[in-house]
Amino acid sequence: MGSRYRMIWRWHFYAGLFCLPFIVWLATTGMIYLFKPQVQPWLERDYAHVAHGAPQAPFVQIAAALAAVPGGVLNAYELPVTPDQATRVLIGKGPRVIRVFVDPSTATVLHVVDENDRFMQIVFYLHGELMAGTPGSMLVELAASWTIVMLLTGLYLWWPRGGRLRGVLIPRLASGSRIFWRDIHAVTGVWISVMALTLLLSGLPWAKSWGGMLKEGRQLYAQTTITQDWTIGSAAERKTNRAANTPVMDEHAHMAGMGASSSTAMVDPDAYSPVNVLAPKVAALGWPAPVLISPPSALNPHWSARSDTQNRPRRIEARLDPLTGAVVSQVRFADRPFLDRLIGYGVAMHEGQLFAPLNQILGVITALGLLTMSVSSVVLWWRRRPVGVLGAPPARRDTRAGGVLVALIVLLAVFLPLFGVTLLLVLLLERFVVRRWERGRHFLGLSGT
């Protein structure tokens, strides 16, 4: 076994040791979130449907929802998909968005829930930031970065030498327990590696550090202020919500009866009467559900509508004339910059909605594969771990990384900054602390042979 191979194996081992708990967590929560379109409606079944009857005007339903949330303003009115569907009205209050279910025929409020208290939104925050805000987002990003390195080093270690298929693409299930667990780990890894890397890379734009740098980089070269179609952590989402919940007047404000000042938090309910005109016009466009109609705000100073479907390549948004309901201008997915479209495809894939339900099935297979690899890696480690040491492949004093490998590491460190920073910290600790700590070197497998 070559010294370079052993060195890469050692880093694969260390990366796995750190990433393993996060892989289990992200695979489990991600697998649950894949089925948001099926699970969330089932959880809300008791108040999501009503007896079919002649609906009240949208403005009347909005007024009922506003009465249920004192001090709130209209964030968005969601168009019903079927005649027996309860109307969803999103009410904004500071950085919060509150969902109100209203019976359209009686304008009776059926249920009130904060968006952040809905089950799938909780799963979303558990998955993306461990319910710990910005620190959690950065920790998840760090784990994702090292998992990418772990998968790439694993592919190098697995790469077939000699042209055989058994143990490479086909597990050897009857060659003893050691070979069995090794093949379960390696063969599963190669089959799911492409999808796993796709999921990891497509999740980075949401992360606080990586996504923030991407946004700054895009803005640096853009001619105008960029409004991206995804948020970077809960802090950015709260900022966006606050802007969307701050009412302003548009050019039709006086004619439409909008007497509110842009600096006031409260709005005369009559300001929302244009929804009666806009709702049927937007419904006739046949956009993918859910379709939301929003009043002017600090986020968007005009009446607007948007398709908020999880399959982002099908999303559309438009500016509306509140007097006639006409579409003044619209932006389709194809009109967005190339980078935004690339990320949009990745996000839709990440959420399992790009080509559902096959996309969901593929996501579940990938998550189960990651869990299988996690279990098999623990078994392999436990079986081969010598007593009293960590069990990492021992270092060799004659190891040389080589120019190509160093270049690849530098490229990864630039592309994944949190990986680069922590790698540098680890190397500094190894050089100036661990090397002087004989017992620590022996335990970590760094004594050298």
C-alpha positions in Angstrom: 0.0 0.0 0.0 1.6 3.3 -1.1 2.3 6.1 1.4 0.1 8.6 -0.6 -2.8 6.1 -0.6 -2.4 5.7 3.2 -2.3 9.5 3.7 -5.6 9.9 1.8 -7.1 7.0 3.6 -6.1 8.7 6.9 -7.8 12.0 5.9 -10.9 10.1 4.7 -11.0 8.5 8.2 -10.7 11.8 10.0 -13.3 13.5 7.8 -15.7 10.6 8.4 -15.1 10.7 12.2 -16.2 14.4 12.3 -19.0 14.1 9.7 -20.7 10.9 10.8 -23.2 12.4 13.3 -24.0 15.2 10.8 -24.5 12.8 8.0 -27.0 10.8 10.0 -28.8 13.9 11.1 -28.9 15.6 7.6 -29.9 12.3 5.9 -32.8 11.7 8.3 -34.2 15.3 8.4 -33.6 15.7 4.6 -35.5 12.4 3.9 -38.5 13.7 5.9 -38.4 17.1 4.2 -38.5 15.5 0.8 -42.2 14.7 1.4 -43.3 18.1 2.4 -46.0 18.2 -0.4 -47.5 15.0 1.0 -46.9 15.4 4.8 -47.9 19.0 5.4 -51.4 18.8 3.8 -52.0 15.6 5.8 -51.1 17.3 9.0 -53.5 20.2 8.2 -56.3 18.0 6.9 -58.7 18.9 9.8 -58.9 22.6 8.8 -57.7 22.7 5.3 -61.0 21.7 3.6 -64.5 23.0 4.0 -68.0 22.3 2.7 -68.4 23.7 -0.8 -70.4 26.9 -0.9 -70.4 30.3 -2.6 -67.2 32.1 -1.5 -67.1 35.5 0.1 -65.0 38.2 -1.7 -61.3 37.7 -1.0 -61.2 41.1 0.8 -63.8 39.9 3.3 -61.7 36.8 4.0 -58.6 38.9 4.4 -60.4 41.1 6.9 -61.4 38.1 9.0 -57.8 36.9 9.0 -56.5 40.3 10.0 -59.0 40.4 12.9 -57.5 37.1 14.1 -54.0 38.6 14.3 -54.3 42.0 15.9 -51.7 44.5 14.7 -50.9 42.4 11.6 -50.8 43.4 8.0 -51.4 41.4 4.8 -48.3 39.6 3.7 -50.0 37.5 0.9 -53.3 36.1 -0.1 -53.0 32.5 -1.4 -55.3 31.5 -4.3 -57.5 28.4 -3.5 -56.7 25.5 -5.7 -60.1 23.7 -5.3 -63.6 24.9 -4.4 -63.5 23.0 -1.1 -60.1 24.3 0.0 -59.9 26.6 3.0 -58.4 30.0 2.1 -54.9 30.6 3.3 -54.1 34.2 4.3 -50.5 35.1 5.3 -50.5 37.9 7.9 -47.2 39.7 8.7 -46.2 41.0 12.0 -42.7 42.3 12.3 -40.3 39.5 11.2 -43.1 36.9 11.6 -45.5 35.4 9.1 -48.7 33.9 10.5 -50.9 31.6 8.4 -54.6 31.9 8.9 -57.0 29.3 7.5 -60.4 30.9 6.6 -63.7 29.2 5.5 -64.3 31.1 2.2 -68.1 30.8 2.3 -68.5 32.1 5.9 -65.3 34.0 6.4 -64.9 32.0 9.7 -61.3 31.6 10.9 -60.5 27.9 11.2 -56.9 27.9 12.4 -54.0 30.3 13.1 -50.4 29.1 13.1 -47.0 30.8 12.9 -45.2 29.7 9.8 -42.1 28.8 11.8 -44.3 26.5 14.0 -45.5 24.4 11.1 -44.0 20.9 11.1 -42.1 21.0 7.8 -40.7 24.5 8.6 -39.3 23.1 11.9 -37.8 20.2 9.9 -36.3 22.7 7.5 -34.6 24.6 10.3 -33.4 21.4 12.0 -31.9 20.3 8.6 -30.3 23.6 7.6 -29.2 25.1 10.9 -29.9 22.7 13.7 -32.4 25.2 15.1 -29.4 27.2 16.2 -29.5 30.1 13.8 -26.3 31.4 12.2 -23.9 29.2 14.3 -25.9 26.1 13.3 -25.9 27.1 9.6 -22.1 27.5 9.7 -21.7 24.2 11.5 -23.9 22.4 8.9 -21.9 24.1 6.1 -18.6 22.9 7.7 -19.9 19.4 8.0 -21.2 19.5 4.4 -17.8 20.7 3.2 -15.9 17.9 4.9 -18.4 15.4 3.7 -17.6 16.5 0.1 -14.0 15.9 0.9 -14.8 12.5 2.5 -16.8 11.4 -0.6 -14.0 12.5 -3.0 -11.3 10.8 -1.0 -13.5 7.7 -0.8 -13.9 7.6 -4.5 -10.1 7.8 -4.9 -9.7 4.9 -2.4 -12.4 2.9 -4.2 -11.1 3.5 -7.7 -10.8 0.1 -9.3 -7.3 -1.2 -9.8 -7.2 -4.3 -12.1 -10.6 -4.1 -13.8 -12.6 -6.2 -11.4 -16.3 -5.6 -10.7 -16.8 -7.6 -7.6 -16.0 -5.4 -4.6 -16.1 -2.4 -6.9 -19.6 -2.2 -8.4 -21.0 -5.5 -6.9 -20.6 -6.2 -3.2 -19.1 -9.6 -2.2 -21.7 -10.8 0.3 -20.3 -14.3 0.9 -16.6 -13.6 1.5 -16.6 -13.2 5.2 -17.8 -10.5 7.5 -14.8 -8.2 7.0 -15.2 -8.2 3.2 -19.0 -7.9 3.5 -18.9 -4.7 5.6 -16.1 -3.2 3.5 -18.0 -3.8 0.3 -21.3 -2.6 1.7 -19.5 0.6 2.6 -17.5 1.1 -0.6 -20.0 -0.1 -3.2 -22.9 1.8 -1.6 -20.7 4.9 -1.7 -19.9 4.7 -5.4 -23.5 4.1 -6.4 -24.8 7.1 -4.5 -21.8 9.4 -4.7 -23.0 11.5 -7.7 -26.4 12.2 -6.1 -24.9 12.8 -2.7 -22.4 15.3 -4.1 -25.2 17.0 -6.0 -27.3 17.3 -2.8 -24.4 18.7 -0.8 -23.4 21.2 -3.5 -27.0 22.3 -4.1 -27.4 23.0 -0.4 -24.5 25.4 -0.1 -26.3 28.5 -1.5 -28.6 28.3 1.6 -25.6 28.3 4.0 -24.7 31.4 5.9 -21.0 31.6 4.9 -20.9 30.1 1.4 -24.3 31.5 0.4 -23.4 35.0 1.7 -20.1 35.1 -0.3 -22.0 33.9 -3.4 -24.5 36.7 -3.0 -21.8 39.3 -2.5 -19.9 38.0 -5.5 -23.0 38.1 -7.7 -23.8 41.6 -6.6 -20.3 42.8 -7.2 -20.6 42.0 -10.9 -24.3 42.8 -11.4 -25.5 46.1 -12.9 -28.5 46.3 -10.6 -29.4 45.1 -7.2 -30.1 41.3 -7.3 -33.1 39.8 -5.7 -32.4 36.1 -5.4 -35.0 33.4 -5.1 -33.7 31.8 -1.9 -32.8 32.9 1.6 -29.5 32.5 3.4 -30.5 31.3 6.9 -33.3 32.3 9.2 -31.7 35.7 10.0 -32.0 36.7 6.3 -35.5 35.3 6.2 -36.6 37.4 9.1 -35.1 40.5 7.4 -37.0 39.7 4.2 -40.2 39.1 6.2 -39.9 42.4 8.0 -39.5 44.2 4.6 -42.5 42.3 3.2 -44.5 43.2 6.3 -43.8 47.0 6.0 -46.6 48.5 3.9 -46.0 51.3 1.4 -48.1 53.2 -1.2 -47.7 52.5 -4.9 -48.7 54.8 -7.7 -52.4 53.7 -7.4 -52.5 54.1 -3.7 -54.8 57.1 -3.6 -57.2 55.8 -6.3 -57.3 52.4 -4.7 -58.2 53.8 -1.3 -54.7 53.1 0.3 -54.4 55.9 2.8 -51.6 54.4 4.9 -48.2 56.0 5.2 -45.2 53.9 4.3 -43.8 54.6 7.8 -46.8 53.2 9.7 -47.2 49.6 10.7 -51.0 49.6 10.6 -52.9 49.8 7.3 -56.6 50.6 6.7 -58.1 47.3 5.7 -59.7 49.0 2.7 -56.2 49.2 1.3 -56.5 45.5 0.4 -59.7 45.8 -1.6 -57.7 45.5 -5.0 -57.4 41.7 -4.2 -61.1 41.4 -5.3 -60.0 42.4 -8.8 -56.6 40.7 -8.8 -57.6 37.3 -7.5 -59.8 36.1 -10.5 -57.4 37.7 -13.0 -54.3 35.9 -11.5 -56.3 32.6 -11.1 -57.0 32.7 -14.9 -53.3 32.6 -15.6 -53.1 29.0 -14.4 -49.8 29.3 -12.6 -48.4 26.4 -10.6 -49.7 26.4 -7.0 -49.3 27.9 -4.5 -49.9 31.3 -6.1 -49.6 34.3 -3.7 -50.9 37.9 -4.3 -49.0 40.5 -2.2 -49.7 44.2 -1.5 -47.1 46.9 -1.9 -44.4 46.7 0.7 -40.8 47.8 1.4 -39.7 44.5 -0.3 -41.7 45.2 -3.4 -43.5 48.6 -3.8 -46.2 47.3 -6.2 -49.1 44.8 -6.1 -47.5 41.5 -7.2 -48.2 37.8 -7.7 -45.9 34.9 -7.7 -46.0 31.1 -8.0 -44.2 29.7 -5.0 -44.0 26.1 -6.2 -41.1 24.1 -4.9 -40.3 23.1 -8.5 -38.5 26.4 -9.0 -38.0 26.2 -12.8 -41.8 26.6 -13.0 -41.9 29.7 -10.9 -43.3 33.0 -12.2 -43.7 36.4 -10.6 -45.5 39.5 -12.0 -46.2 43.1 -11.2 -50.0 43.8 -11.3 -52.2 46.8 -12.0 -54.5 47.0 -8.9 -57.3 48.8 -10.9 -57.6 46.4 -13.8 -55.7 43.2 -12.7 -53.6 43.4 -15.8 -50.0 42.0 -15.7 -47.7 45.0 -16.0 -44.5 43.0 -16.2 -43.5 39.5 -15.3 -40.3 37.4 -14.7 -40.2 33.7 -15.6 -37.5 31.3 -14.6 -36.0 31.5 -18.1 -35.6 35.3 -17.7 -33.3 34.9 -14.6 -29.5 35.0 -14.9 -27.7 31.7 -15.7 -26.3 31.3 -12.2 -29.8 31.8 -10.6 -31.2 29.2 -13.0 -28.4 26.8 -12.2 -29.0 27.2 -8.5 -32.8 27.0 -9.0 -32.4 23.6 -10.6 -30.1 22.5 -7.8 -32.5 23.7 -5.1 -35.5 22.0 -6.7 -33.4 18.8 -7.0 -32.3 19.1 -3.3 -36.0 19.4 -2.2 -37.1 16.4 -4.3 -39.4 18.5 -6.6 -37.5 18.9 -9.9 -39.0 15.7 -11.3 -41.2 14.4 -8.5 -42.0 11.7 -7.5 -38.9 10.1 -9.0 -36.7 12.8 -7.6 -38.1 12.1 -4.1 -37.4 8.4 -4.5 -33.9 9.1 -5.7 -33.4 11.4 -2.7 -34.6 8.6 -0.3 -32.3 6.1 -1.9 -29.4 8.5 -1.4 -30.3 9.2 2.2 -30.6 5.5 3.0 -27.3 4.9 1.2 -25.6 7.6 3.4 -27.1 5.9 6.5 -25.9 2.5 5.3 -22.4 3.9 4.8 -22.5 5.5 8.3 -23.4 2.2 10.0 -20.9 0.1 8.0 -18.1 2.6 8.7 -18.7 2.3 12.4 -18.7 -1.5 12.2 -15.5 -1.4 10.2 -13.8 1.0 12.6 -14.9 -1.0 15.7 -13.7 -4.3 14.3 -10.2 -3.1 13.2 -9.6 -0.5 16.0 -6.6 -1.5 18.2 -7.0 -1.2 21.9 -6.1 2.2 23.4 -5.9 4.1 20.1 -8.3 5.9 17.8 -7.7 3.5 15.0 -6.7 5.8 12.2 -4.4 4.4 9.5 -0.9 5.2 10.8 1.1 7.9 9.2 4.3 7.2 7.3 7.3 9.6 7.6 8.2 9.3 3.9 4.8 10.6 2.6 4.9 13.3 0.0 1.7 14.9 -1.2 2.9 15.8 -4.7 2.1 18.9 -6.7 -1.2 17.7 -8.2 -2.6 16.7 -4.9 -1.6 20.0 -3.3 -3.2 21.9 -6.2 -6.5 20.0 -5.7 -6.5 20.7 -2.0 -5.9 24.4 -2.6 -8.8 24.5 -5.1 -11.1 22.7 -2.6 -10.0 25.1 0.1 -10.9 28.1 -2.1 -14.2 26.7 -3.2 -15.1 25.5 0.3 -13.7 28.2 2.6 -14.8 26.6 5.9 -13.0 23.5 4.9 -9.9 25.5 4.0 -9.9 27.4 7.3 -10.4 24.3 9.4 -7.8 22.3 7.5 -5.3 25.0 8.1 -6.2 24.9 11.8 -5.8 21.2 12.0 -2.4 21.3 10.3 -1.2 24.0 12.7 -2.4 22.0 15.7 -0.7 18.9 14.4 2.6 20.7 13.8 2.8 22.8 16.9 0.7 20.9 19.5 0.2 17.2 18.7 3.8 16.6 17.6 5.0 17.6 21.0 2.4 15.4 22.7 3.7 11.8 22.4 0.5 10.1 23.8 -1.7 12.2 21.6 0.4 11.4 18.5 0.2 7.7 19.3 -3.6 7.8 19.9 -4.3 9.7 16.7 -2.0 7.4 14.6 0.4 10.2 13.8 3.6 8.6 15.3 4.7 7.6 11.9 6.1 4.3 10.6 
